[in-house]
Amino acid sequence: MEPFVHLHVHTQYSLLDGQASIDALIDKAYKDGMRAIAVTDHGVMFGIKEFFNKVNKKNGKPLGEIKEAEKELKPLLEKENPTDEELRRVEELRGRVAEAKAAIFKPILGCECYCARHGRHSKLASRDDRSGWHLIVLAKNKNGYKNLIKMVSLSWTEGFYGRPRIDKELLERYHEDLIVCSACLGGEIPQLIMQGKLAEAEESVLWFKNLFGEDYYLELQRHETHDPNADRTIFPHQQEVNKVLVELARKHDIKLIATNDVHFVNADDAEAHDRLICLSTGKDLDDPKRMRYSKQEWMKTTAEMNAIFADHPEALRNTLEVADKVEFYSIDSGPIMPTFAIPAEFGTEESYRERFTERDLFDEFTRDENGNVVMGEEEANAKVKKLGGYDKLYRIKLEADYLAKLTYDGARRLYGDPLSAEVSERLNFELHIMKTMGFPGYFLIVQDFIRAAREELGVSVGPGRGSAAGSAVAYCLGITKIDPIKYDLLFERFLNPDRISLPDIDTDFDDDGRGEVLRWVTEKYGAERVAHIITYGTMATKSAIKDVARVQKLPLAESNRLAKLVPDKIPDMKKFKLADAINYVPELREAANGSDPLARDTLKYAQKLEGNVRNTGVHACGVIIGRYDISDVVPVCTAKDKDTGEEMLVTQYEGSVIEETGLIKMDFLGLKTLSIIKEAVENIRLTTGEELDIDHISLEDPATYKLYCEGRTTGTFQFESAGMQKYLKELRPSKFEDLIAMNALYRPGPMDYIPSFIARKHGDEEIKYDIPVMERYLKDTYGITVYQEQVMLLSRLLADFTRGESDTLRKAMGKKQIEKMNHLKSKFMAGGQANGYKEETLNKIWADWEKFASYAFNKSHATCYSWVAYQTAYLKANYPSEYMAAVLSRSLSNITDITKFMDECRAMGIQVLGPDVNESVLKFGVDKNKNIRFGLGAIKGVGESAVQNIIDERRKNGPYKSIFDFVERVNLTACNKKNIESLALAGAFDNLGIQREQFFVDNGKGESFLDVLARYGNKYQMDKSTAANSLFGDDAFVSIAKPEISKCERWSDLERLNKEKELVGIYLSAHPLDPYRIILTYVCNTGASELADRDALRGR
């Protein structure tokens, strides 16, 4: 039997076309004894990184053996006069390496590209131009991989037309180290053969041979089928094409390969794949005209392929030749840090090469922050090498020094000059770690776009998020706004000194400004060097049932019934599949084994399609900034920005693996609360003239703490749930630290500690410390361990853990890494006992930590978000109308929230008035009486252009005196009759002396007053324009009779309210339940929205 490997394979990343999971493909090929397998998805490389990673995992043992042998080989090969025994050992080790390399299962990275028939820039209307010829392209090595990802990227950014297309010009430009195969019946040569254009087919074959030489192969496929439900026309076409391909191969000395156009793993997956194709094409299973495959596209074994191609054994052998040409290489990289432009007057790499020797750099990068030697020569040399060698060190040194300058400039502004020893020591330590990890450039980039957001773009930036707030350097640079030294926040929670890992700074921007910041970053670093990150949507269990049911025409009611039978949870199972649900739910089991074939097949094939990749999306906040074009490192595609409609660059590898390729990910998040704060501050300026600096308000404001103590936190950040309000009333917070602790405790798990926390604060429960010195870090939380940082600090205090060890402890406890925890416990016990603490006490402390560590919260994050929460509470307590107007404005799309916040305004004694053309602005505003006025932009059918025109005219020429004055002045193109109708129904003209119903009175000629009014306004403005432009004209003399406003019967209250609700989404001028207000106020003590949190209602 001839050896064989599959070179034409589609995974589920050939979206809604391939059904094969990468795991299953690898496992089957490995078990069959194949030495390699290719992945060649249609026009994309979405699955390549997953494929590479999973093959690497499969190769763990031989790769480990190679590494171990090469480590021993290195010093032996460096010996000038090795002994005979050492020479024998060298040969033995080389043999071991060769043996291990032979055992490696090789991933062949490729793509089935679409090659544009008339060039990738051609976009003719014909179907031919949109489809492109199929072409299998495989990378031989790292250089080939780089050429392939560049071509695939350009097929999206330059060649997309219906699908991503390369062309022959790109093949000529990027052909080095690529292997090309003629593909399936969709390939150029097979297509020309089927069209009878044999001379053109031969010409194309020669073009490819001239370009790729012996790396060009002609591909034979045989999908013979007798299944009446399969496409039986494919095999005759293949036989016709194969005959000519064999002749051309012989004539021009081109090798043949046998492939199978794999789309699913096993033969019994064909029916599920058939249903997937129906989903893809939007057809029913019984549609006679639908697209069909041959059902032979499974991953056939070596034996099956030998049987099919017994007459062409060389075509089987040649697949192994292709695999042997492919090197075993890595597509991963160490961090590829973007380059930050440092002012030339500060220094350049050239000037640094003159100022510092390599020995200077060696000492600086391999010693600690105080200049002490902390590693041996071999370890130090390895560190220099890992950082990229001395060429890279000069750049890192330059960036580190500039970072230090900016940091100390900021420190003197924040802490005063001279700096205290504590601050200097902390900054020195952090800067040294950033430098020796090789990441100073990262911090320069982040501080730069945050500075630009605040100073150039006027975008609000959050005080910090996650563990980055533990960095004093980040604080001094303005990246964060919380003093980590003041709040015992730890740098090593952010960057562990003992473990090099990429920094991860997530930044919150107001949600209006996030896009502006991204545009700024793109302009600064270049559109080709900034990309969003792709996400993949998979078929969830319920949607798989509904999808299969739809193509099989299972009645909708039955489809919905089956989907609803799938439980949200199954006891003792974190994740479950449909098969588990069928075993767990009797009704599902009955349907799966029942007599109804449609229901039975629906569940059968839904199990096979469940988890299949269905679509792509864009990560909500992850953005890549590259040193080079992103497409030099990973393949990219394009997507439409849902907010702007602009095309944006997107990586083809998803977020969990993208950093392994060396690319640097940064998270830009939009936070609605920052927009609310920003808008509230602007409302304060407009109503009072006060320029409030919200970042420098008092943390001891009595009104704010009174609001918290009374639980009046509806509309504030993080503290507004009914349960939290209940606890706040009991806690009666009196300092900012109380808020931080409540923020950390109010979540599943640690919530059980809240009653004890409250009791201890009020002296109702004794505050105990297992060891008196623990009070230093537990005082603010009344002796309860609330934060991860407390565990870290106490491990250092009690048992002399290093900074890095304390973070390792935090991580091990949080992730329940038993082996690591046991090792650290031994160290903790030994260190604690050496410091004079009793074994029994140390055991109790450790047990307490184990119990709580998985729930303990990141204090850095809790502090940052508590500060944002405090800002919102401060605004609500001191500027209630201005703040609630901002809250309402930012809830326009959520009627439930609007209703809730309007109720809160009433409870606060603030009236929320309906829209008014003389007082309303675009969003909710505050009038001179401190009431909130509904925004005109909230009315359905009134666009922003119409609203802006109304406001601009009012500001320019004063309030509108009447409805006639209104239509005489506003631009009736921007604010048309339909807009005026919506404004009238919403009550925006109520104060102009006309009732809503009067707009719709018929004048006896089949016209409403609104029709007449609009005609009057247009005529008035036309005559005014004519008069102004005439030789003797004067627009003051325009005289047109105003139409009469007819009297009519007033609408009922309910009719009026229903029209308000139709246009605005809520009742404005009154409420249908107003007649029952006394009963609702004095008998009911619970709102309907509160019923969701029944625990919070106990005792009411």
Residue pairs with C-beta under 8 A, 6 or more apart in sequence:
1 302
1 303
1 306
2 302
2 306
2 313
2 316
2 317
3 35
3 302
3 316
3 317
3 319
3 320
4 34
4 258
4 302
4 305
4 306
4 316
4 319
4 320
5 29
5 34
5 35
5 36
5 37
5 38
5 108
5 319
5 320
5 322
5 323
6 29
6 34
6 37
6 38
6 259
6 260
6 262
6 299
6 319
7 38
7 40
7 108
7 110
7 136
7 138
7 181
7 257
7 259
7 319
7 322
7 323
8 38
8 40
8 112
8 136
8 181
8 183
8 184
8 219
8 221
8 259
8 260
8 261
8 262
9 20
9 25
9 37
9 38
9 39
9 40
9 262
9 299
10 17
10 18
10 20
10 40
10 41
10 42
10 112
10 261
10 262
10 263
11 18
11 20
11 21
11 22
11 25
11 39
11 41
11 47
11 51
12 18
12 19
12 20
12 21
12 22
12 47
12 612
12 613
13 41
13 44
13 46
13 47
13 536
13 613
14 41
14 42
14 44
14 112
14 263
15 44
15 46
15 280
15 613
15 614
15 615
15 616
16 276
16 277
16 279
16 280
16 614
17 42
17 263
17 276
17 277
17 280
18 41
18 42
18 263
18 264
19 263
19 264
19 265
19 269
19 272
19 273
19 276
19 608
19 609
19 612
20 262
20 263
20 264
20 265
20 269
20 299
21 265
21 611
21 612
22 39
22 47
22 50
22 51
22 54
23 54
24 265
25 37
25 39
25 262
25 265
25 299
26 37
26 51
26 54
26 55
26 58
26 105
28 265
28 266
28 299
28 301
29 36
29 37
29 105
29 299
30 58
30 105
32 301
32 302
33 302
34 105
34 302
35 105
35 106
35 320
35 323
36 105
36 106
36 107
36 108
36 323
36 326
37 105
37 106
37 107
37 108
38 108
38 109
38 110
38 138
39 47
39 48
39 51
39 107
39 108
39 109
39 110
40 110
40 111
40 112
40 136
40 137
40 138
41 47
41 111
41 112
42 112
42 114
42 163
43 111
43 112
43 113
43 114
43 152
43 155
43 163
43 164
43 165
44 111
44 152
44 164
44 635
44 637
44 652
45 109
45 111
45 148
45 149
45 152
45 635
45 652
46 534
46 536
46 613
46 616
46 652
46 653
48 109
48 331
48 635
48 652
48 653
49 331
49 634
49 653
49 654
49 657
49 658
49 660
49 661
50 657
51 107
51 109
52 107
52 109
52 331
53 657
53 660
55 105
55 106
55 107
56 63
56 107
58 105
59 104
59 105
61 103
62 100
62 101
62 103
62 104
63 100
63 104
65 96
65 97
65 100
66 97
66 100
66 101
69 93
69 96
69 97
69 100
70 93
70 97
72 89
72 93
73 90
73 93
73 94
73 97
76 82
76 86
76 89
76 90
76 93
77 90
79 86
82 90
101 328
104 328
106 323
106 326
106 328
108 138
108 139
108 322
108 323
108 326
109 138
109 139
109 145
109 148
109 331
110 136
110 137
110 138
110 139
110 148
111 136
111 137
111 148
111 152
112 134
112 135
112 136
112 137
112 183
113 132
113 134
113 135
113 136
113 137
113 151
113 152
113 155
113 165
113 166
114 131
114 132
114 133
114 134
114 135
114 155
114 163
114 164
114 165
114 166
115 132
115 133
115 134
115 135
115 165
115 166
115 167
115 168
115 171
115 188
116 122
116 129
116 132
116 159
116 161
116 165
116 166
116 167
117 128
117 129
117 132
117 133
117 188
118 124
118 129
119 167
119 168
119 169
120 154
120 155
120 158
120 159
120 165
120 166
120 167
120 169
120 170
121 158
121 159
122 129
122 161
123 129
123 161
129 161
130 161
130 162
130 163
131 162
131 163
131 186
132 163
132 165
133 183
133 186
133 187
133 188
133 191
134 183
134 184
134 186
134 187
135 166
135 180
135 181
135 182
135 183
135 187
135 188
136 180
136 181
136 182
136 183
136 219
136 259
137 148
137 151
137 178
137 179
137 180
138 144
138 148
138 178
138 179
138 180
138 181
138 322
138 326
139 145
139 147
139 148
139 177
139 178
139 179
139 326
140 177
140 178
140 179
140 215
140 325
140 326
140 327
141 177
141 326
141 327
141 329
142 327
142 329
142 330
142 331
143 176
143 177
144 176
144 177
144 178
144 179
145 329
145 331
146 632
147 174
147 175
147 176
147 177
147 178
148 174
148 178
148 635
149 631
149 632
149 633
149 634
149 635
150 174
150 631
150 632
151 166
151 170
151 171
151 174
152 164
152 166
152 635
152 652
153 630
153 631
153 635
153 636
153 637
154 166
154 170
154 631
155 164
155 165
155 166
155 170
156 164
156 636
156 637
156 638
157 631
157 636
157 638
157 649
159 165
159 166
159 167
159 170
160 638
164 637
168 207
171 180
171 211
172 211
175 211
175 212
178 212
178 215
179 212
179 215
179 216
179 217
179 322
179 325
179 326
180 208
180 212
180 215
180 216
180 217
181 216
181 217
181 218
181 219
181 257
181 259
182 188
182 189
182 190
182 205
182 208
182 217
182 218
182 219
182 245
183 190
183 219
184 190
184 219
184 221
184 259
184 261
185 191
185 194
185 221
185 234
185 237
185 238
185 241
187 219
188 204
189 201
189 204
189 205
189 218
189 241
189 245
189 248
190 237
190 241
190 245
192 198
192 200
192 201
192 204
193 201
193 240
193 241
193 244
193 245
194 237
194 240
194 241
198 244
201 244
201 248
202 248
202 252
205 218
205 248
205 252
205 254
206 252
208 216
209 216
209 252
209 254
214 255
215 325
216 254
217 254
217 255
217 256
217 257
217 318
217 322
218 245
218 248
218 249
218 254
218 255
218 256
218 257
219 245
219 256
219 257
219 258
219 259
220 238
220 242
220 245
220 246
220 256
220 257
220 258
220 259
220 309
220 312
220 315
221 238
221 242
221 258
221 259
221 260
221 261
222 235
222 238
222 239
222 242
222 308
222 309
223 234
223 235
223 238
223 260
223 261
223 294
223 296
223 297
224 235
224 294
224 296
224 308
225 231
225 232
225 234
225 235
225 294
225 295
225 296
226 232
227 295
229 274
229 292
229 295
230 270
230 292
230 293
230 294
230 295
230 296
231 292
231 293
231 294
232 294
234 293
234 294
235 294
245 256
246 256
246 312
248 254
249 255
249 256
255 314
255 318
255 321
256 312
256 314
256 315
256 318
257 315
257 318
257 319
257 322
258 305
258 308
258 309
258 312
258 315
258 316
258 318
258 319
259 319
260 296
260 297
260 298
260 299
260 300
260 305
261 297
262 297
262 298
262 299
262 300
263 273
263 293
263 297
263 298
264 270
264 272
264 273
264 297
264 298
264 299
265 298
265 299
266 298
266 299
267 298
269 298
269 608
270 293
270 295
270 297
270 298
271 605
272 605
272 608
272 609
273 293
273 295
273 297
274 285
274 292
274 293
274 295
275 285
275 547
275 548
275 551
275 552
275 605
275 609
276 609
276 612
277 290
277 291
277 292
277 293
278 284
278 285
278 287
278 290
278 551
279 547
279 550
279 551
281 290
281 291
283 289
283 290
283 291
283 551
284 290
284 551
284 552
284 553
285 551
285 552
285 553
286 553
300 308
305 316
306 313
306 316
309 315
309 316
331 661
332 660
332 661
332 662
333 633
333 661
333 662
334 386
334 388
334 662
335 438
335 439
335 502
335 659
335 662
335 664
336 626
336 627
336 628
336 633
336 662
336 663
336 664
337 438
337 439
337 441
337 442
337 627
337 664
338 441
338 445
338 525
338 529
338 625
338 626
338 627
338 664
339 441
339 627
340 399
340 441
340 444
340 445
340 448
342 348
342 398
342 399
342 402
342 444
346 401
346 402
346 405
347 398
347 401
347 402
348 398
349 394
349 395
349 398
352 394
352 397
352 398
353 394
356 394
356 397
358 390
358 393
361 384
361 390
361 393
361 394
361 397
362 380
362 384
363 371
364 397
364 435
365 383
365 384
365 387
365 393
365 396
365 435
365 436
366 373
366 374
366 375
366 379
366 380
366 383
366 384
366 436
367 373
367 374
368 374
368 432
369 428
369 429
369 431
369 432
369 433
375 383
383 436
384 390
384 393
386 500
387 393
387 396
387 436
387 438
388 438
392 438
395 441
396 435
396 438
396 440
396 441
397 435
399 440
399 441
399 444
400 431
400 434
400 435
400 440
402 440
402 444
403 431
403 434
403 435
403 440
403 443
403 444
403 473
403 477
404 431
406 444
406 447
406 476
406 477
407 427
407 431
407 473
407 476
407 477
408 419
408 427
408 476
409 476
410 475
410 476
410 477
410 478
411 419
411 423
411 427
411 472
411 476
412 419
414 475
414 476
414 483
415 423
419 427
422 485
423 472
423 485
426 472
426 485
426 491
427 472
427 473
427 476
429 491
430 471
430 472
430 473
430 491
430 495
431 440
431 473
433 491
433 495
433 497
434 440
434 443
434 473
434 495
434 503
437 495
437 500
438 500
439 502
439 503
442 502
442 503
442 505
442 664
443 473
443 474
443 477
443 479
443 503
445 625
445 666
446 477
446 479
446 505
446 507
446 666
447 477
447 478
447 479
449 517
449 520
449 521
449 524
450 461
450 478
450 479
450 507
451 478
452 517
452 520
453 459
453 461
453 509
453 513
453 516
453 517
453 520
454 461
454 478
456 520
457 513
457 516
457 517
457 520
458 513
459 509
459 510
459 512
459 513
459 514
459 516
459 517
460 509
460 510
460 513
460 674
460 675
460 677
460 678
461 507
461 508
461 509
461 674
462 481
462 507
462 508
462 509
462 671
462 674
462 864
462 868
463 469
463 480
463 481
463 482
463 695
463 864
463 867
463 868
464 474
464 479
464 480
464 481
464 482
464 860
464 861
464 863
464 864
465 506
465 507
465 508
465 669
465 861
465 864
465 865
466 504
466 505
466 506
466 858
466 860
466 861
467 493
467 494
467 504
467 858
467 860
467 861
468 474
468 479
468 480
468 494
468 503
468 504
468 505
468 506
468 860
469 475
469 480
469 482
469 484
469 489
469 494
469 860
469 861
469 863
469 864
470 484
470 489
470 490
470 491
470 492
470 493
470 494
470 789
470 860
471 479
471 480
471 484
471 491
471 494
471 495
472 483
472 484
472 485
472 491
473 491
474 480
474 494
474 505
475 481
475 482
475 483
475 484
479 505
479 507
480 864
481 695
481 864
481 867
482 489
482 860
482 863
482 864
482 867
484 490
484 491
484 860
487 740
487 859
487 863
488 777
488 789
488 793
488 859
489 789
489 859
489 860
489 863
490 789
490 792
490 793
490 803
490 806
490 807
490 860
491 803
492 792
492 803
492 804
492 806
492 807
493 788
493 789
493 792
493 807
493 810
493 858
493 860
494 503
494 860
495 501
495 503
496 803
496 804
496 807
496 808
497 802
497 803
497 804
498 802
498 803
498 804
498 805
498 807
498 808
499 804
499 808
502 659
502 664
502 665
504 665
504 667
505 666
505 667
506 621
506 667
506 669
507 666
507 667
507 668
507 669
508 669
508 670
508 671
508 674
509 517
509 668
509 669
509 670
509 671
509 674
510 670
510 671
510 674
510 675
510 677
510 678
511 670
511 671
511 672
511 674
511 675
512 675
514 668
514 669
514 670
515 641
515 643
515 644
517 668
518 530
518 623
518 668
521 530
521 623
521 625
522 530
525 625
525 626
526 629
527 649
528 629
528 630
528 631
528 649
529 625
529 626
529 627
529 628
529 629
529 630
530 623
530 624
530 625
530 626
530 630
530 649
531 623
531 624
531 626
531 630
531 636
531 648
531 649
531 650
531 651
532 618
532 619
532 622
532 623
532 624
532 639
532 648
532 649
532 650
532 651
533 618
533 619
533 622
533 623
533 624
533 650
533 651
533 654
533 655
533 658
533 665
534 616
534 617
534 618
534 619
534 637
534 650
534 651
534 652
534 653
534 654
535 616
535 617
535 618
535 619
535 654
535 655
536 613
536 615
536 616
536 617
536 654
537 613
537 614
537 615
537 616
537 617
538 611
538 612
538 613
538 614
539 547
539 609
539 610
539 611
539 612
539 614
540 610
541 566
541 577
541 578
541 581
541 606
541 610
542 563
542 566
543 563
543 614
544 578
544 606
544 607
544 609
544 610
544 611
544 612
545 559
545 562
545 563
545 566
545 578
545 602
545 603
545 606
546 559
546 560
546 563
547 606
547 609
548 554
548 601
548 602
548 605
548 606
548 609
549 556
549 558
549 559
549 562
549 598
549 602
549 606
550 559
552 598
552 601
552 602
553 598
554 598
554 599
554 602
558 598
558 599
559 602
562 588
562 591
562 599
562 602
562 603
565 581
565 585
565 587
565 588
565 591
566 578
566 581
566 585
566 588
567 581
567 584
567 585
570 576
570 580
570 581
570 584
573 580
576 584
577 607
577 610
577 611
578 603
578 606
578 607
578 610
579 607
581 588
582 588
582 589
582 592
582 603
582 607
583 589
588 603
591 599
591 600
591 603
592 600
592 603
592 604
593 600
594 600
616 637
616 639
616 650
618 639
618 648
618 650
619 654
619 655
620 669
621 667
621 668
621 669
621 670
622 655
622 658
622 665
622 666
622 667
623 665
623 666
623 667
623 668
624 630
624 651
624 658
624 663
624 664
624 665
624 666
625 664
625 666
626 632
626 633
626 663
626 664
630 636
630 649
630 651
630 663
633 661
633 662
633 663
634 651
634 652
634 653
634 658
634 661
634 663
635 651
635 652
635 653
636 649
636 650
636 651
636 652
637 650
637 652
638 647
638 648
638 649
638 650
639 647
639 648
639 650
640 646
640 647
640 648
641 647
641 648
651 658
651 663
653 661
655 665
658 665
659 665
671 868
672 890
673 717
673 868
673 872
674 868
675 890
676 872
676 883
676 886
676 887
676 889
676 890
677 694
677 868
677 871
677 872
677 875
677 886
679 885
679 886
679 889
679 890
679 923
680 875
680 879
680 882
680 883
680 885
680 886
680 887
681 692
681 694
681 875
683 879
683 881
683 882
683 883
683 885
683 886
683 925
683 926
684 690
684 692
684 879
684 882
685 691
685 692
686 925
686 926
687 881
687 882
687 926
687 928
687 930
692 879
694 871
694 874
694 875
697 871
697 874
699 736
699 870
700 735
701 874
701 877
701 878
703 874
703 877
703 878
704 870
704 873
704 874
704 877
704 878
705 733
705 734
706 877
707 713
707 873
707 876
707 877
708 719
708 728
708 733
708 739
708 873
709 728
709 729
709 732
709 733
710 729
711 725
711 726
711 728
711 729
712 725
712 876
712 908
713 719
713 720
713 724
713 725
713 728
713 873
714 720
714 725
714 900
714 901
714 904
715 872
715 876
715 883
715 884
715 887
715 901
715 904
716 869
716 872
716 873
716 876
717 865
717 868
717 869
717 871
717 872
718 743
718 865
718 866
718 868
718 869
719 725
719 728
719 739
719 742
719 743
719 869
719 873
721 746
721 1093
721 1096
722 1090
722 1093
722 1096
722 1097
723 746
723 1093
723 1095
723 1096
724 742
724 746
725 1096
726 1096
727 742
727 746
727 754
727 758
728 742
730 758
731 738
731 742
731 757
731 758
731 761
732 761
732 762
733 739
733 742
736 866
736 867
736 870
737 780
737 781
738 761
739 866
739 869
739 870
740 859
740 862
740 863
740 866
741 757
741 780
741 781
741 786
741 862
742 754
743 857
743 862
743 865
743 866
743 869
744 750
744 786
744 787
744 857
744 859
744 862
745 751
745 753
745 754
745 757
745 786
745 857
746 754
747 855
747 857
748 855
749 854
749 855
750 786
750 852
750 855
750 856
750 857
753 784
753 786
753 852
756 765
756 784
757 781
757 782
757 784
757 786
759 765
760 766
760 767
760 782
760 783
760 784
761 782
767 782
767 783
768 783
769 775
769 778
769 783
770 841
770 844
770 845
770 848
771 798
771 837
771 841
771 845
773 797
773 798
774 783
774 794
774 797
774 798
775 783
776 797
777 790
777 793
777 794
777 797
778 784
778 785
778 790
778 794
781 787
781 790
785 791
785 794
785 848
785 849
785 852
785 856
786 856
786 857
786 859
787 856
787 857
787 858
787 859
787 862
788 810
788 814
788 853
788 856
788 857
788 858
788 859
789 858
789 859
789 860
790 856
790 859
791 806
791 809
791 810
791 813
791 849
791 853
791 856
792 801
792 806
792 807
792 809
792 810
793 806
794 845
795 801
795 805
795 806
795 809
795 828
796 802
796 803
796 806
798 828
798 831
798 832
798 835
798 837
798 842
798 845
799 827
799 828
799 829
799 830
799 831
799 832
799 835
799 842
800 831
800 834
800 835
801 809
801 827
801 828
801 831
805 824
805 827
808 820
808 824
809 821
809 824
809 828
810 853
811 817
812 820
812 821
812 824
813 821
813 849
813 850
813 853
813 854
813 856
814 853
814 854
814 856
816 854
821 850
825 846
828 842
828 846
829 839
829 842
829 843
829 846
832 842
833 839
833 842
872 883
875 882
875 883
876 883
876 884
880 908
880 910
881 910
881 926
881 930
881 931
881 932
882 926
884 901
884 904
884 905
884 908
884 910
884 932
885 923
885 924
885 925
885 926
885 932
886 924
887 901
888 898
888 901
888 902
888 905
888 912
888 923
888 924
888 932
889 923
889 924
889 935
891 897
891 898
891 901
892 898
892 923
892 935
892 937
892 938
895 1065
895 1066
896 1089
898 1065
898 1066
899 1066
900 1089
902 912
902 1066
903 1087
905 911
905 912
905 932
906 912
910 930
910 931
910 932
911 931
911 932
912 924
912 931
912 932
912 933
912 934
912 1068
913 919
913 927
913 931
913 932
913 933
913 934
914 933
914 934
914 986
914 987
914 988
914 990
914 1060
914 1068
914 1069
915 933
915 934
915 935
915 936
915 938
915 939
915 983
915 986
915 987
915 988
915 1064
915 1068
916 933
916 934
916 987
916 988
916 990
916 991
917 936
917 950
917 954
917 960
917 966
917 983
917 988
917 989
917 992
918 954
918 959
918 960
918 991
918 992
919 925
919 927
919 933
920 933
920 934
920 935
920 936
920 988
921 933
921 935
921 936
921 951
922 935
922 936
922 937
922 944
922 947
922 948
922 951
923 935
923 937
923 938
924 932
924 933
924 934
924 935
924 938
925 932
925 933
925 935
926 932
926 933
927 933
934 1064
934 1068
935 947
936 942
936 946
936 947
936 950
936 951
936 983
936 988
937 944
937 947
938 1064
938 1065
939 982
939 983
939 986
939 988
939 1063
939 1064
940 982
940 1062
940 1063
940 1064
940 1065
941 978
941 979
941 981
941 982
941 1063
942 979
942 982
942 983
943 979
945 974
946 974
946 975
946 976
946 979
948 974
949 970
949 971
949 974
949 975
950 970
950 975
953 969
953 970
953 971
954 960
957 969
960 966
960 969
960 992
961 992
962 992
962 993
962 994
963 989
963 992
963 993
963 994
963 1013
963 1045
964 1013
964 1016
964 1017
964 1042
966 989
966 992
967 980
967 1013
967 1014
967 1016
967 1017
967 1020
968 1017
968 1020
968 1021
968 1024
970 1017
972 1014
972 1017
972 1018
972 1021
976 1014
977 1010
977 1011
977 1014
980 999
980 1010
980 1013
980 1014
981 999
981 1010
982 1063
983 989
984 996
984 999
984 1010
985 996
985 1059
985 1060
985 1062
985 1063
986 1059
986 1060
986 1063
986 1064
986 1068
987 996
987 1060
987 1068
987 1069
989 996
989 999
990 996
994 1045
995 1048
995 1050
996 1051
996 1056
996 1059
997 1048
997 1049
997 1050
997 1051
998 1009
998 1045
998 1046
998 1047
998 1048
999 1008
999 1009
999 1010
999 1013
1000 1008
1000 1009
1000 1010
1001 1008
1001 1009
1001 1046
1001 1048
1002 1008
1003 1009
1003 1012
1003 1046
1009 1043
1009 1045
1009 1046
1012 1043
1013 1043
1016 1040
1016 1042
1016 1043
1019 1040
1020 1038
1020 1040
1023 1038
1023 1040
1024 1035
1024 1038
1026 1033
1027 1033
1027 1034
1027 1035
1027 1037
1027 1038
1028 1034
1028 1035
1051 1059
1053 1070
1054 1072
1056 1069
1057 1067
1057 1069
1057 1070
1057 1071
1057 1072
1060 1066
1060 1067
1060 1068
1060 1069
1061 1067
1073 1080
1085 1100
1086 1097
1086 1100
1090 1096
1090 1097
1091 1097
